């Protein structure tokens, strides 16, 4: 089984190449259907926002490690913000299970490949974790494939 990561723990993590800190993640970018973590928005040391494709990094020791600074893509962040869904915009959106509201989106759990595995909803009596195929986030994705 692939390691699982809460999206909330991926945001505000350092991005490093060897021992060099390249920047820090400021948001996570999902596809429009909220089925896959496409990449991370990284504020780099020079103040520029760049896209770190999620498959191009490795989660280790409280940081996101990359094999080269060249994997940080310049100029693509706005495209993914507009064409996908940002984690910051999804937080607090209604989560439904079987057409019934469970609570507000609190987190998304993803595998190493970026696939959304579970949805975490903040409910009245604590957090509820749902398998991704059981949940609908707002009026968008996470609906079972037919």
N, C-alpha and C positions, 0 to 999 in steps of 0.2 A: 504494500500500500504506500502511496506517495505521502510525503510529509504534508501537513496542512498548515495554513497560515491565515490568521485573522488579518483582514485588510487594515484594520485600525492599527495593528502593530507594524505594518509596512510603511505607514505614513510617518514622517518625521525621523526616518532612519537615515543614517549616513550611507552614502554611496562611495565605495572605495575601489581604487586600483592598487593592488598590493597594500602598502601602508599609506597611500596618498588619498586624502579625503577630497573627492571631486565635487561633492555637494550633498544636499539633503532632500529627501522626497517631501513634497508638499501636498500631493493628492494622488489618487489612484484613478486610472482611466479604464472603464469597462466598455465592451461593445454595446451597441444600442439595446440588445435584448437582455443585457446584464447576465450573460452566460459565461463570459470569459474576461479575465483581467488582461487587458491588452498591454498596458504599460503604466509607468509611474512618471508623474510630473516631478522633475528634479530642478531645484534652484541651485545652480552651480556657483562656484567660488567667484566667478566674474560677474555674477548678478543675472545671468541669462537663464531663462527657463528652457530646459531641454527634455525630450522624451527618452525614457529608458524603457525599451521593450522588455516586458517581464521575462520572456524566455532568455534574454541576454544577460541575466544576472543570477546570482546564487545567494540565497538567504543563508547567512552564517554569522554566528557570534554577535548578534545584535546589529548587524550591518548588512548591506547589499553589496556583494563583491562582483566586479566586472573584470573581464580579461583584457579590456582595452578601453581607454577613454573615448575611442571612436564609436562605441556603441551608443553614446548619448547623442541623439539626433536633434539637430537644431531646426526650428521652423515647422515641426510636425505637431506640436502640442495643441495648437489652436484647432487643427483639423479634428483631432480625436476628442477634444472638448465639445466641439459642435456636432460631430457625427456619432458620438457615443454618449456615455453617462459618466459623470465624475462621482467619485465616492462622496465628496462633500455635498453634492446636490442630492444624492440619494438618501443620505442620513435623515431620519425622521419621516420618510415617506411610508405610507400604509403598506403593511404586509398582510396579504390574504392567504388563507388556506381553505380550499373548498368553497371559495366565495365568501368566507366569513373573515372579518378583520381580526387579526391576532394581536397586532401592536404596531409600533413604529420601527422601521429598520434601524438596527443598532450596529450591525456588522455583517460582513460577507466573509465566509471561510473559503479559501481557494487552495487548490493543489499546486504542486511545483510547476505544473504545466499551465497554470492560470485558470483552469476550469473552476467555476463556482460550484462548490460541493454542498455547502449549507448556507442558510439564511438565518441570521440571529435577529429576532424581533424583541423589542422592549415591551413587555406586557405589564398589565397592572400588578401582577404578583411575581414579577421577576422575568428574566430573559427566557425566551423560548427558541430552541434551535429546531429548524425544519430542514429536511433534505431539499435541495434546490428544485427537484421536480414536483414537490408538494406545494411550493410557494409561488405567489405572484406579487411582485413589487410594484405598487401603484398601478398605473395604467400601462406599464411597460412589460418587460420580458419576464423571464423565469417561469414561463408556462411550459408544461410538458410538450415535448415534440410529438407531432402526429404523423 
